[in-house]
Amino acid sequence: MESKENERLLLMIPGPTIVDPKVLRAMSKPVTPHREKEFSEMFLEQAERMKQIFKTKNDLFLLAGSGTAAMDAAISNTIKPGEKVLCIVSGKFSERFTEIVKCYGGEAVELNFEWGKEIDVNKVKKVLEENDDIKAVTVVHNETSTGVKNPVQEIGKIVKETNALLIVDTISSLGGDDINVDEWNIDLCATGSQKCLAVPPGIAAISVSEKAWNVIEKTNGHSYYLNLKKYRKHKHHAPYTQPISMVYGLKVALDMMFEEGLENRIARHRKLAKATREGVKGMGLKLFPEKEEICSNTVTSLCVPEGLDDKEIRGIMKDKYNIVIAGGQAHLKGKIMRIGHMGNVIERDVLCTLACLELALKKVGFTLDLGSGVKKAQEILKK
Ligand SMILES: *Cc1c(COP(=O)(O)O)cnc(C)c1O
């Protein structure tokens, strides 16, 4: 049973994010035949608009599935059994790439960095120099599990000089932070709909460079459904029935995005991220990433103060204030909390979340001056 309260839930998590009622209404339109000109053209138009957000002239395909479908397609179409993939791992989602590589029989060469710490690009360079048989490098742009943004542009400069492909997960940053697929030399860029794009989960997107096509052409892909050669061959870039209602929703979400302007949207995310960080520090909490320069612009992770139970804090946030924030994943469970500020989140939402977090912290016995975090956030937002 749906309660009225749940319909007013403020999602301050790193996906799924709040979907605008206009998008939801578009998705309730009658379903139309997907092979008719009107839908096909509209579908291709959305792929073209996505290219503008990816900042790419490469091919781009919309896939039915969550973001992981695009990660899966990037690996299954390029890696043969036994081939080596350098996986840069510093969180839960970068770990996923190692699992996908192994799933398709590839050899995942893991380059691990402590979660929450900066990636050392020189180490990436060194591994590539020592192993000229590495076929691809995987990296997560915005590691949602730790709230760290990774230096994809720097990694791109290194990978470009090799025969390896650069595969990047931008699932929790595309549409909320700057991504430049062509300038950063990203060969396969994967994203999903339910994070910064603010569409329900169900559409993924992937861009494919010429360098990647050369490999794909020579690889017998392991996936029937996500065979990119079939997507390219099909006139409408969709060999199977598209998630029609989702595409209606995506169209309206992109209308809204271009109305706001991509650069304005990114600036909004940056400002909200800064306000959240200042707010969190203002109430006496510590950010989880080792330095502020590597902090994500779409999700803020903070350390749970010693002796406090994050489940209790998040419980109060949800039950009393109708606000959902996330906990930590894997070994960070109980150690960090994560506040998502992506998609349609506005200043009011951040202020409200910080104010309620102060009350929740006070309730569990944390010592703070009420308003100390909110005040810091206001100082950022008043500018
Ligand atoms: C959410 C997320 C994923 C997983 O996406 P799904 O849509 O759940 O498949 C992968 N990578 C990152 C960085 C994410 O934030």
PDBQT file of the ligand as one rigid body, heavy atoms in Angstrom, charges set to zero:
ROOT
HETATM    1  C1  LIG A 401      24.487   3.317  -9.808  1.00  0.00    +0.000 C 
HETATM    2  C2  LIG A 401      25.805   3.007 -10.369  1.00  0.00    +0.000 A 
HETATM    3  C3  LIG A 401      26.029   1.850 -11.123  1.00  0.00    +0.000 A 
HETATM    4  C4  LIG A 401      25.001   0.788 -11.282  1.00  0.00    +0.000 C 
HETATM    5  O1  LIG A 401      24.023   1.166 -12.118  1.00  0.00    +0.000 OA
HETATM    6  P1  LIG A 401      22.684   0.342 -12.254  1.00  0.00    +0.000 P 
HETATM    7  O2  LIG A 401      21.846   1.358 -12.940  1.00  0.00    +0.000 OA
HETATM    8  O3  LIG A 401      22.216  -0.030 -10.887  1.00  0.00    +0.000 OA
HETATM    9  O4  LIG A 401      22.947  -0.819 -13.100  1.00  0.00    +0.000 OA
HETATM   10  C5  LIG A 401      27.273   1.652 -11.674  1.00  0.00    +0.000 A 
HETATM   11  N1  LIG A 401      28.254   2.550 -11.498  1.00  0.00    +0.000 NA
HETATM   12  C6  LIG A 401      28.081   3.670 -10.776  1.00  0.00    +0.000 A 
HETATM   13  C7  LIG A 401      29.219   4.611 -10.608  1.00  0.00    +0.000 C 
HETATM   14  C8  LIG A 401      26.854   3.929 -10.186  1.00  0.00    +0.000 A 
HETATM   15  O5  LIG A 401      26.678   5.037  -9.450  1.00  0.00    +0.000 OA
ENDROOT
TORSDOF 0
